[in-house]
C-alpha cells in the first residue's frame, strides 16, 4: 500500500516534494514495524536527507524523521549511533522551540530510554526526572503527555531492582493512562508491565506473573505475536517464571522468543544475544549444561 502511494506521489510531485518525503518516512515506519530494520534505516535516511535539503534541519518534519531514525537504530542495537541522533534532535529542538517545550521534554525522555538500554541507569533516571518535571510544569500531573514519560525508567525488570517511586507511582500512572488511552493501548501495557516489574523486584513474584501474563496476551492481540515489544514481554514473563523456579516453563518461553527473534532480525541483534544468554542460564539451572554452554558461546561470539 505505502509503495503504491509513494510511487504516485513521486510521479505527481517529484521525488523531493515534502509530501513525497513524508511518505518515504511512513514507508520507513512500516518497514520497522515489519522488522525490516535495514530497509527502514535506508528509507529513513533518504527521507531525512531530502527534508533537510528542502525544508531545513529544524523543520518539524525533519525532526520527526530524525526521531524515527533514532528509534530504528535503537531497535538494531546501534546505541552509539542512536545516541548521536537523539542528541542532535534535542539540540535542534531546543534551537527551534526552546527549553520549555513539550517536544524538548520528549527528546530528553528518548535519551533517557537509550541511557537505560546502555546500562547508564543513574543518567537515565536523571534525564527522565528532568522530562517529567518539565511536563508537569507545563501540563500538570494528570495529563496524557506527562503520563507518557512516567514509566520509562522502569521497563527493564531484569536489571532494575531498585524501583524508583515503588508500586504506588506505577499504579497511579497505570490508572491515569487507562483513563486517557484505554486498557489495550501499547503505552498502557508498558505501564502494566512496569508495575509487574516493580512487584517482582519487591519479591511478589506470584502477582508479577499474573500481571505479566495478561500483558503478553494483550500484546499478542494488539501488536502481533512477533512484534519486538511482544517478544520483550515474553522475556520478562520468562524471567518471573525463572524466579519462581518454574524452570521448564521459563525455558520454553525463552526458546519461543529466541526462535521468533532469529526469524525477525536479519542479523544477530543485542536483544537476541541477551535472549540466548537468559535461556542458557535457565538450561544450566536445569542441569542441561552442554546445551547451556553452546548457547553461551553463541552469545559471546555474537
N, C-alpha and C positions, 0 to 999 in steps of 0.2 A: 504493500500500500504506500509506504513512505517513498519507496524507489520510484513508483509511478508519479507521485505528486512532485517529487524533486525534478524528475525529467520534464514535467510540464512547466514548472517554474523556470527551468533553465532555457527552455525553448521560447517562452513568452517574454521573460525579463532579462535573461542573460545570467551567466554564472556568478557575477559579482554583485547582483542586486541584493539588498538586505533581506528580502523575503526568501530568495534562494538560499542564502547563507543560513537563515533561520531554520529552513527545512533540512539543511545538512546537519545542523545541530540536533534537530529532532531525530534524524536518522541515526546519529551517533548515540543518542539516549536509548533508542530502540535496540541497537546492536549491543549496548551494555546490558540491557535487560535480558537479552538472549544469551549473555555470557560470551559474546564475541568481542573480547576486550581489545585485541589488536586492531580490528576494523573500527571499533568505536573510537580508539585513540587517534587513528589516522583521519577519520572524518572530523573529529572534534578539532584537531589541529588545523585542518583545512578551513573549517568554518571560522575559527579564531583568527587565522591569518587574514582571511578576507574581510572580516568585520573590523579588525584593527586598521587595515588599509583604507576601507570605505568610510567607517564611522568614527574611528579613533579608539584608542585602547581604554579610555574611561567611559565609553558609551555603555549603557545598561546591557545591551545585547552582548557586547564583548565580555563584560564582567560575568554575565550568566554563563557564557560558554567557557570562560576561564574556570569558573566553579565546577562545571561539569568535567572538564579535563582533570581537575584535581581529584574528583571522585573516581574517574576511570583509572587514573594512575594508582590511587589508593587501593582500588579493588584488585589490581595486579600485584600489589605488594611493593610498588615502586615508591616507597615512603619518602626518600630524599627528594626525588623529583616532585612528588605531590606537595611536599612542604614548601619548595621553592614557588610552585604555582599558587598555593594558598597565601603565602606571604606577599606575593605580587598582587594578588586580588585584594588583600587587606590594604596594602599601600595605595592602590589606585582607588579603592572605595573611600578611604579617608580623604584623598585629594578631591574626589568628585562630590562626596556627600558630607564630609566632616566626621569627627569622632562620635558625636552624639547622634547617631543614626542607626535605625534597625539593621540595615544591610551591613554596617560596620560590625555590629554585635554578632550577627550571624557568621561573618567571616572569621571573627575571633573564635567562635564556637567550633568552626570547622578545624581550625588549628588545634583546638583542644582535643578533638577526636583523634587527629593524627598523632599528637603527642602521646596520647594513651596507647595507641597501637605500637608506638616505638618504645613503650615502657617508661616514658617520662611522666609518671603519674602525678608528681607534685606540680610540674609545669601544666599538665592537663587540668588539674584541679584549680590552679590559679587563673588560667585563661577562661575556664568555664564560669568561674565565680565572677570574673570581670564582665563576661557577657550577660550573665543573669542579673547582676546589679544594674547594668546599663539598661536592659529591657524592663526591669521592674520600675526603674526611674521613669521610663517613657510610657509604659503601658499599665503598670501595676502588677501585682502578683497573680491576680485572677484573669489572665489573658492568654489566648492560644499562642501568641508569639513567645511569651515567657515560658509557658509550659513546654514549648518545642525544644528548649535548650536544657531544662532542668535535668533530664535523665542521662545526659551524655557521659558524665564521668564514670558511671556505674555499670556500663554494659559488659565489661569483661569480668564475668563472675568467677573465672578460674583464678585470676591474679588479684582482684580487689577484695582483700579480706577485711580491710578497714573501710567500712561503708559510710561515706560522709553523709551525715544527716539521718541515717538509720531508716527504719521502716516507716516512721511517721511521715517523712518527706515523700517517700515513694508512694505511699497511699494517698497523700494529698494531691500529688501530681497525677496519679492514675485517675482519681475521681474527676479532677479538673479536665484532663484530656478526653475522658469518655464523654463528658458533657459537651465539649466543643466538637469532637471528631467522630464519636460513635465507637462501639466496643471492638470493631474489627479493623479500624484504621491501623496501618503499619506502625505509626508512632505510638499509638495506644498499646499495641502488642509489645513494642520495645520497652515501654514503661512497665508493663506487667512482667516482662522478663527480668527487668532490673530489680523489681520487688522480689521476685523469686530468688535472684542472686543475693539480695540482702538477707532473706530468710535463711538461705543455705550457709552464708558466711557466718551467721549467728547460731548455726547448729540445728536449725529447724528444717532438716532435710526432707521430712515427710511432706510438709506443706509446700516446700520448694518444688518437689517432684510433681505434686498435683497441679501446681500453677504452671510449671514449665510444660507439662503435657498438654495443657489447654492451649498454650502459646504455639506449640508445634502443630497441633491440629488446625488452629485458625490460620497460621501462616501458610500451611499447605493449601488451604482453601482460597486464601486471598492472593498469595504471591505465586503459588505453584510449588510442586514437590522438589524442584531442583534449583529454586532461587537461592542466591547466596545467603540471604537472611534466614531462610528456612533451614538451610544446612547448618548455619551457626546455632540456631535454636536446638537442632538435633544434637549438636555437640554439647551444648550447655546441659541438656537433659541427660546425656550420657555421663557427664561429669557428676551430676547429682546422684545418678544411679550407682556410679563407682563409689561415691562417698557413703552410700547406704549398703555397700558390699554386694550389690546386685550385679555381679561381675559378668555373667552370661548376657544379661540384657544390655549392659553398657557396651560390651564387645560387639554385639550385634548392631547396635545403633551407630557406633563409631565406624563399623565396617560399611554399613549402608551409606553413611555420609561420605566416607572416603571414596567409594565407588562412584558416587554421583559427582564429587568434586573432580575426579580424574577424567570423567567424561565432559564436564562443563568447561574446564580450563584447558587451553591449548598447550600449556607447558606447566612445569612444576611451579606452584604458587605457594607463598608462605602459609596460607591457611591450610592448604593440602598437606604441607610438611608438618604443620602443627597437629593436624588430624592423625597423620601417621604416628607421630610421637605419642600422642594420647592413647591410640589403640595399642601401641607397643607396651605402654605402662600397664594397661588392663590385661593384656596377654601374659605379661610377666607375673602379674598378681595371680593369674590362673595356673601358673606353672608351665605355661606354653613358651618355654624360653627360646627354643630355636626360631619360632615364628617372630617372637619379640625382637630378637637380635637382628633378624633380616630386615624388619621394619625400621629399627633404629639406624641401621646402616644406610638404608634408602633415604631416611630423613636427613641424616648427616651429609650425605652426598648431594642432596638436592640443591 
